[in-house]
């Protein structure tokens, strides 16, 4: 259970980092 929760948290963090590093993914054409 704890492992799955940690995986979800790490996944969310990775998505946020990717969104900050590659703004084109979130704000396309802006």
N, CA, C and O atoms as a Tinker XYZ file with bonds, in Angstrom:
   120  protein
     1  N      0.845000   -1.197000    0.000000    73     2
     2  CA     0.000000    0.000000    0.000000    64     1     3
     3  C      0.885000    1.254000    0.000000    63     2     4     5
     4  O      0.693000    2.173000   -0.796000    81     3
     5  N      1.853000    1.261000    0.913000    73     3     6
     6  CA     2.740000    2.425000    0.999000    64     5     7
     7  C      3.538000    2.580000   -0.292000    63     6     8     9
     8  O      3.805000    3.696000   -0.738000    81     7
     9  N      3.916000    1.447000   -0.887000    73     7    10
    10  CA     4.709000    1.488000   -2.130000    64     9    11
    11  C      3.886000    2.094000   -3.252000    63    10    12    13
    12  O      4.394000    2.904000   -4.027000    81    11
    13  N      2.613000    1.706000   -3.348000    73    11    14
    14  CA     1.761000    2.231000   -4.417000    64    13    15
    15  C      1.566000    3.735000   -4.233000    63    14    16    17
    16  O      1.594000    4.499000   -5.198000    81    15
    17  N      1.370000    4.145000   -2.987000    73    15    18
    18  CA     1.170000    5.568000   -2.694000    64    17    19
    19  C      2.416000    6.361000   -3.079000    63    18    20    21
    20  O      2.325000    7.435000   -3.674000    81    19
    21  N      3.580000    5.814000   -2.729000    73    19    22
    22  CA     4.838000    6.485000   -3.061000    64    21    23
    23  C      5.004000    6.589000   -4.574000    63    22    24    25
    24  O      5.477000    7.603000   -5.085000    81    23
    25  N      4.617000    5.549000   -5.274000    73    23    26
    26  CA     4.723000    5.547000   -6.732000    64    25    27
    27  C      3.854000    6.644000   -7.335000    63    26    28    29
    28  O      4.269000    7.337000   -8.264000    81    27
    29  N      2.634000    6.797000   -6.793000    73    27    30
    30  CA     1.713000    7.823000   -7.287000    64    29    31
    31  C      2.293000    9.214000   -7.036000    63    30    32    33
    32  O      2.241000   10.086000   -7.904000    81    31
    33  N      2.843000    9.409000   -5.841000    73    31    34
    34  CA     3.426000   10.714000   -5.500000    64    33    35
    35  C      4.604000   11.036000   -6.418000    63    34    36    37
    36  O      4.712000   12.147000   -6.937000    81    35
    37  N      5.482000   10.054000   -6.611000    73    35    38
    38  CA     6.645000   10.272000   -7.475000    64    37    39
    39  C      6.197000   10.549000   -8.906000    63    38    40    41
    40  O      6.800000   11.365000   -9.604000    81    39
    41  N      5.146000    9.873000   -9.336000    73    39    42
    42  CA     4.620000   10.081000  -10.680000    64    41    43
    43  C      4.113000   11.508000  -10.834000    63    42    44    45
    44  O      4.368000   12.167000  -11.843000    81    43
    45  N      3.385000   11.978000   -9.812000    73    43    46
    46  CA     2.852000   13.344000   -9.847000    64    45    47
    47  C      3.978000   14.364000   -9.892000    63    46    48    49
    48  O      3.912000   15.340000  -10.639000    81    47
    49  N      5.017000   14.134000   -9.085000    73    47    50
    50  CA     6.161000   15.052000   -9.054000    64    49    51
    51  C      6.856000   15.075000  -10.409000    63    50    52    53
    52  O      7.245000   16.136000  -10.898000    81    51
    53  N      7.010000   13.906000  -11.008000    73    51    54
    54  CA     7.666000   13.813000  -12.313000    64    53    55
    55  C      6.875000   14.588000  -13.362000    63    54    56    57
    56  O      7.457000   15.251000  -14.220000    81    55
    57  N      5.555000   14.502000  -13.290000    73    55    58
    58  CA     4.701000   15.225000  -14.240000    64    57    59
    59  C      4.860000   16.728000  -14.049000    63    58    60    61
    60  O      4.952000   17.478000  -15.021000    81    59
    61  N      4.894000   17.166000  -12.788000    73    59    62
    62  CA     5.055000   18.600000  -12.511000    64    61    63
    63  C      6.402000   19.100000  -13.020000    63    62    64    65
    64  O      6.488000   20.172000  -13.619000    81    63
    65  N      7.449000   18.318000  -12.779000    73    63    66
    66  CA     8.787000   18.705000  -13.240000    64    65    67
    67  C      8.804000   18.796000  -14.765000    63    66    68    69
    68  O      9.364000   19.736000  -15.330000    81    67
    69  N      8.198000   17.829000  -15.418000    73    67    70
    70  CA     8.150000   17.826000  -16.880000    64    69    71
    71  C      7.378000   19.042000  -17.382000    63    70    72    73
    72  O      7.747000   19.646000  -18.389000    81    71
    73  N      6.304000   19.400000  -16.676000    73    71    74
    74  CA     5.491000   20.548000  -17.079000    64    73    75
    75  C      6.303000   21.837000  -16.943000    63    74    76    77
    76  O      6.170000   22.743000  -17.766000    81    75
    77  N      7.141000   21.922000  -15.908000    73    75    78
    78  CA     7.966000   23.118000  -15.716000    64    77    79
    79  C      9.105000   23.171000  -16.727000    63    78    80    81
    80  O      9.448000   24.239000  -17.233000    81    79
    81  N      9.691000   22.000000  -17.019000    73    79    82
    82  CA    10.819000   21.965000  -17.950000    64    81    83
    83  C     10.351000   22.144000  -19.387000    63    82    84    85
    84  O     11.045000   22.748000  -20.205000    81    83
    85  N      9.160000   21.611000  -19.689000    73    83    86
    86  CA     8.646000   21.707000  -21.061000    64    85    87
    87  C      7.265000   22.367000  -21.046000    63    86    88    89
    88  O      6.246000   21.679000  -21.101000    81    87
    89  N      7.233000   23.715000  -20.972000    73    87    90
    90  CA     5.961000   24.455000  -20.898000    64    89    91
    91  C      5.079000   24.194000  -22.121000    63    90    92    93
    92  O      3.861000   24.361000  -22.053000    81    91
    93  N      5.680000   23.788000  -23.226000    73    91    94
    94  CA     4.917000   23.540000  -24.445000    64    93    95
    95  C      3.855000   22.470000  -24.244000    63    94    96    97
    96  O      2.828000   22.482000  -24.923000    81    95
    97  N      4.094000   21.536000  -23.309000    73    95    98
    98  CA     3.141000   20.457000  -23.065000    64    97    99
    99  C      1.865000   21.015000  -22.438000    63    98   100   101
   100  O      0.760000   20.581000  -22.766000    81    99
   101  N      2.029000   21.977000  -21.536000    73    99   102
   102  CA     0.872000   22.521000  -20.831000    64   101   103
   103  C      0.275000   23.703000  -21.578000    63   102   104   105
   104  O     -0.938000   23.772000  -21.777000    81   103
   105  N      1.135000   24.638000  -21.993000    73   103   106
   106  CA     0.650000   25.831000  -22.680000    64   105   107
   107  C      1.091000   25.796000  -24.138000    63   106   108   109
   108  O      2.125000   26.362000  -24.494000    81   107
   109  N      0.315000   25.139000  -24.967000    73   107   110
   110  CA     0.677000   25.049000  -26.378000    64   109   111
   111  C      0.134000   26.266000  -27.119000    63   110   112   113
   112  O     -1.047000   26.592000  -26.997000    81   111
   113  N      0.986000   26.936000  -27.881000    73   111   114
   114  CA     0.557000   28.089000  -28.656000    64   113   115
   115  C      0.376000   29.327000  -27.805000    63   114   116   117
   116  O     -0.253000   30.290000  -28.245000    81   115
   117  N      0.920000   29.324000  -26.579000    73   115   118
   118  CA     0.782000   30.505000  -25.728000    64   117   119
   119  C      2.101000   31.248000  -25.715000    63   118   120
   120  O      2.221000   32.282000  -25.058000    81   119
